[in-house]
Amino acid sequence: MDFRRPLYDVKAHWSTRTTRILTVLGKRSAMRAVREGTIRIDLGIRNLWPEWKEMFSKQWLKQDIVAAISVTCVAIPLSFAIALASGVHPEVGLISAIIGGIFCALFGGTAFSVSGPAAAMAVLMAANVERFGLEGVLFIGFLAGLLQLVTGAFGLGGLARFVPTPVIAGFTAGVGAILFIGQLPRALGLPPPDQAHTLEVLSHLGSLIDHMNPMVFMMTLLTMFTMLGLPRVLPGLPSPLVAVLLVSGLVWGFNLPVPVLGDFPRTLPWPEVPRFPGDWVAIVEAAFVVFMIASLEALLSSSALDRIAKEKRHDLNQELIGQGVGN
């Protein structure tokens, strides 16, 4: 390499080289899938059919019901929180949890995973909501799901194994920090700023800290301590559910002056075709970013589960198909 090159030339060189490597790897994976007959035009239904029959058998019905109730109790408050962090109404998170929980489970390739709104995606989705609105996010989700379907159907999911672990660790840590800072106004009983950027949030807090609601802050701390401390004392209890029930009961029983989510629709909305918000290029770019990050997170979660359930490892490409159908 010529070290006298300008920095942008070096970046362009390595970017081009990386693109060529990934292209070759993608072509090899696709050719291998063709040779082995693993292209899943039927979305893997032929292989999933025996699992579906086993799923609806009576053998594990009792265990499945107990697991479903436990997951539901955790998923409902979690979907509310992620929806708020993403800049949409809580009912959007609940509907997404219902749809994702059903279709990702049916078509996915990880037997012990639960799919739904993900905290790691909240920051990215909040930026997309701010830029394109909710209708734009619907198109982004559809295109990202379509990319996941194609990637899984053609056996290209193995490319995810080439992503360095520090990249994922850094991304996850950054998302956690942004989520924490972004929710500080609500934790202090203050209105969130118009812009969700970290610096704007900190500046917003500095100017309004004198108007914080002490009761909201106390309820926030009680919820956090319950979620973090209860597993140490009573590990068998679902700490998120206990935290939500405890604090909600205190607010309702003593009529405490804290904001609440409000009324929810009593039925699922009838599907409608959204209006396209405008910029195709920007929508496609955002969809590709969502596709990459959501797919990596799902596949890393599945790999982590393999360490627990070693007898039934996940099917990487089928998991991408399941995530794509859900999206």
C-alpha positions in Angstrom: 0.0 0.0 0.0 1.2 3.5 -0.7 1.0 5.3 2.6 1.4 8.7 0.9 -2.2 8.4 -0.4 -4.7 10.9 0.9 -6.9 9.4 3.6 -10.0 9.4 1.5 -8.2 7.3 -1.2 -7.2 4.8 1.5 -10.8 4.6 2.7 -12.1 4.2 -0.9 -9.5 1.5 -1.5 -10.5 -0.6 1.5 -14.2 0.1 0.9 -13.9 -1.2 -2.6 -11.9 -4.2 -1.5 -14.4 -5.0 1.3 -17.3 -4.7 -1.2 -15.6 -7.1 -3.6 -14.9 -9.6 -0.8 -18.5 -9.5 0.4 -19.7 -9.8 -3.2 -17.6 -12.9 -3.8 -18.7 -14.4 -0.5 -22.4 -13.7 -1.3 -22.0 -15.3 -4.8 -20.3 -18.4 -3.2 -23.1 -18.7 -0.7 -25.8 -18.4 -3.3 -24.0 -21.0 -5.6 -23.6 -23.3 -2.7 -27.3 -23.0 -1.9 -28.2 -23.8 -5.6 -25.9 -26.9 -5.5 -27.3 -28.1 -2.3 -30.9 -27.4 -3.2 -31.4 -25.2 -0.1 -33.0 -22.2 -1.9 -36.3 -21.9 0.0 -38.8 -20.7 -2.5 -41.5 -22.1 -0.2 -40.0 -20.0 2.7 -39.0 -23.2 4.4 -42.6 -24.4 5.0 -41.7 -27.9 3.8 -39.1 -28.2 6.6 -41.3 -26.4 9.1 -44.3 -28.6 8.7 -43.1 -31.3 11.1 -42.3 -28.6 13.7 -45.8 -27.1 13.2 -47.5 -30.4 13.9 -45.3 -30.9 17.0 -46.1 -27.3 18.1 -49.8 -28.0 18.3 -49.5 -31.4 19.9 -50.7 -31.9 23.5 -47.3 -33.2 24.7 -45.9 -29.8 25.7 -49.2 -27.9 25.9 -48.9 -27.2 29.7 -45.3 -25.9 29.5 -46.2 -23.8 26.4 -49.1 -22.2 28.1 -47.0 -21.3 31.2 -44.2 -20.0 29.0 -46.7 -18.0 26.9 -48.2 -16.3 30.0 -44.7 -15.4 31.3 -43.6 -14.0 28.0 -46.8 -12.0 27.6 -46.5 -10.4 31.0 -43.1 -9.2 30.1 -43.7 -8.3 26.5 -46.7 -6.0 27.0 -44.9 -3.4 29.2 -41.7 -3.8 27.2 -43.5 -3.1 23.9 -45.1 0.0 25.4 -41.7 1.3 26.6 -40.0 0.6 23.2 -42.8 2.3 21.3 -42.4 5.4 23.4 -38.6 5.4 23.0 -39.2 5.0 19.2 -41.4 8.1 19.1 -44.7 6.4 18.3 -47.9 5.7 20.3 -47.7 2.7 22.7 -50.5 0.9 20.8 -48.1 0.6 17.8 -45.6 -1.3 20.0 -48.4 -3.6 21.2 -49.6 -4.4 17.7 -46.0 -5.0 16.5 -45.5 -7.4 19.4 -48.7 -9.3 18.5 -47.8 -9.6 14.8 -44.1 -10.4 15.4 -44.8 -12.9 18.1 -47.1 -14.9 15.8 -45.4 -14.9 12.4 -41.8 -14.9 13.5 -42.5 -17.9 15.7 -44.2 -19.8 12.9 -41.6 -19.1 10.2 -38.5 -18.6 12.3 -35.5 -20.9 12.7 -34.9 -20.5 16.5 -37.0 -22.8 18.6 -36.5 -20.9 21.9 -36.6 -17.2 20.9 -39.3 -14.7 21.2 -39.7 -11.9 18.6 -41.1 -8.5 19.0 -40.1 -4.8 19.3 -36.3 -4.6 20.1 -34.8 -2.0 22.3 -31.7 -1.9 20.2 -33.8 -0.7 17.2 -35.6 2.1 19.2 -33.0 4.8 18.5 -32.8 4.1 14.8 -36.6 3.9 14.4 -37.1 7.1 16.4 -34.8 8.9 13.9 -36.8 7.4 11.0 -40.1 8.4 12.6 -38.8 12.0 13.0 -37.6 12.1 9.4 -40.3 10.2 7.5 -43.3 9.9 9.8 -45.1 6.7 10.7 -46.2 6.0 7.2 -42.5 6.2 6.0 -41.5 3.7 8.8 -44.2 1.3 7.5 -42.5 1.3 4.0 -39.1 1.0 5.7 -40.3 -2.1 7.6 -41.8 -3.6 4.5 -38.6 -3.2 2.5 -36.4 -4.4 5.3 -38.6 -7.5 5.7 -38.4 -8.2 2.0 -34.6 -8.0 2.1 -34.6 -10.5 5.0 -36.8 -12.8 3.1 -34.6 -12.8 0.0 -31.4 -13.1 2.1 -32.8 -16.1 4.0 -34.4 -17.8 1.0 -31.2 -17.7 -1.0 -29.0 -18.9 1.9 -27.0 -15.7 2.3 -27.4 -15.5 6.1 -23.9 -16.8 6.7 -22.4 -13.5 5.7 -23.5 -12.2 9.1 -20.7 -14.3 10.7 -18.1 -12.0 9.2 -19.2 -8.9 11.2 -16.6 -8.3 14.0 -17.9 -8.7 17.5 -16.5 -5.4 18.7 -18.7 -3.6 16.1 -21.8 -5.2 17.6 -20.6 -4.6 21.2 -20.0 -1.0 20.4 -23.3 -0.6 18.7 -25.2 -2.1 21.6 -23.4 0.0 24.2 -24.0 3.1 22.2 -27.7 2.3 21.8 -28.0 1.7 25.6 -26.4 5.1 26.4 -28.7 6.9 23.9 -31.8 5.2 25.3 -30.8 6.1 28.8 -30.2 9.7 28.1 -33.3 9.9 25.8 -35.6 8.7 28.5 -34.3 11.0 31.3 -36.9 13.8 30.6 -39.8 11.3 31.1 -38.1 9.9 34.2 -38.0 13.4 35.7 -41.6 14.2 34.7 -40.5 16.7 32.0 -41.8 17.0 28.5 -39.4 15.5 25.9 -37.6 17.9 23.6 -38.6 18.4 20.0 -35.3 16.9 18.8 -34.3 13.5 20.2 -30.5 14.0 19.8 -28.4 13.4 22.9 -27.0 17.0 23.1 -30.5 18.5 22.7 -31.8 16.2 25.5 -29.1 17.3 27.9 -29.5 20.9 27.1 -33.3 20.5 27.5 -32.8 18.9 31.0 -30.4 21.7 32.0 -33.0 24.4 31.2 -36.0 22.6 32.8 -34.5 20.7 35.7 -36.1 23.1 38.3 -39.5 22.0 37.0 -39.0 18.3 37.5 -41.8 16.2 39.1 -40.4 14.5 42.3 -43.2 11.9 42.4 -42.4 10.8 38.8 -38.8 10.5 39.7 -39.6 8.4 42.8 -41.8 6.0 40.7 -39.1 5.7 38.1 -36.5 4.7 40.8 -38.9 2.3 42.4 -39.5 0.6 39.1 -35.8 0.3 38.3 -35.0 -1.0 41.8 -37.8 -3.6 41.6 -36.6 -4.8 38.2 -32.9 -5.0 39.2 -33.3 -6.2 42.8 -36.2 -8.7 42.7 -34.3 -11.3 40.7 -31.7 -11.4 43.4 -34.3 -12.2 46.1 -37.0 -14.1 44.2 -35.5 -15.2 40.9 -38.6 -17.2 39.9 -40.8 -14.1 39.6 -41.0 -12.0 36.4 -39.5 -8.8 37.7 -40.7 -6.5 34.8 -44.3 -7.6 35.5 -44.0 -7.2 39.3 -42.5 -3.7 38.8 -45.3 -2.6 36.4 -48.0 -4.0 38.7 -46.5 -2.6 41.9 -46.0 1.0 40.6 -49.2 1.1 38.6 -51.1 -0.1 41.7 -49.5 2.7 43.8 -50.3 5.3 41.2 -53.9 4.1 40.8 -54.6 3.4 44.5 -53.2 6.7 45.9 -54.1 8.8 42.8 -50.5 10.0 42.5 -49.9 13.0 40.2 -48.0 11.3 37.4 -48.8 11.1 33.7 -50.4 7.9 32.4 -50.5 6.3 28.9 -54.3 6.9 28.5 -56.9 4.9 26.7 -56.1 2.3 24.1 -58.2 1.0 21.2 -60.3 -2.0 22.2 -59.9 -3.7 18.7 -57.1 -4.1 16.2 -57.1 -1.5 13.5 -58.3 -2.5 10.0 -55.3 -2.6 7.6 -54.9 0.3 5.2 -52.5 1.0 2.4 -50.3 3.9 3.6 -49.4 6.9 1.4 -45.8 7.0 0.3 -44.1 9.9 2.0 -41.9 10.9 -1.0 -38.2 10.3 -1.2 -37.7 6.8 -2.6 -33.9 6.9 -2.3 -33.9 8.0 1.3 -36.5 5.3 2.2 -34.5 2.6 0.5 -31.3 3.7 2.3 -33.0 3.7 5.6 -34.6 0.3 4.9 -31.2 -1.2 4.1 -29.7 0.1 7.4 -32.7 -1.3 9.4 -32.3 -4.6 7.5 -28.7 -4.9 8.4 -29.0 -4.0 12.1 -32.2 -5.9 12.7 -30.8 -9.1 11.0 -27.6 -8.9 12.9 -29.3 -8.5 16.2 -31.7 -11.4 15.5 -28.9 -13.7 14.4 -26.7 -12.8 17.4 -29.6 -13.5 19.8 -30.1 -16.9 18.1 -26.4 -17.7 18.4 -26.5 -16.8 22.1 -29.5 -19.2 22.6 -27.5 -22.0 21.0 -25.2 -21.9 24.1 -28.2 -22.7 26.3 -30.1 -25.2 24.1 -27.2 -27.1 22.6 -29.3 -30.0 21.4 -31.4 -27.9 18.9 -29.3 -25.3 17.2 -30.9 -22.4 15.2 -31.3 -22.4 11.4 -29.7 -19.0 10.5 -31.4 -18.6 7.1 -34.8 -19.8 8.3 -34.6 -17.2 11.2 -34.1 -14.5 8.6 -37.1 -15.7 6.7 -39.2 -15.6 9.9 -38.0 -12.1 10.7 -38.8 -11.0 7.2 -42.3 -12.4 7.3 -42.9 -10.7 10.7 -41.7 -7.3 9.4 
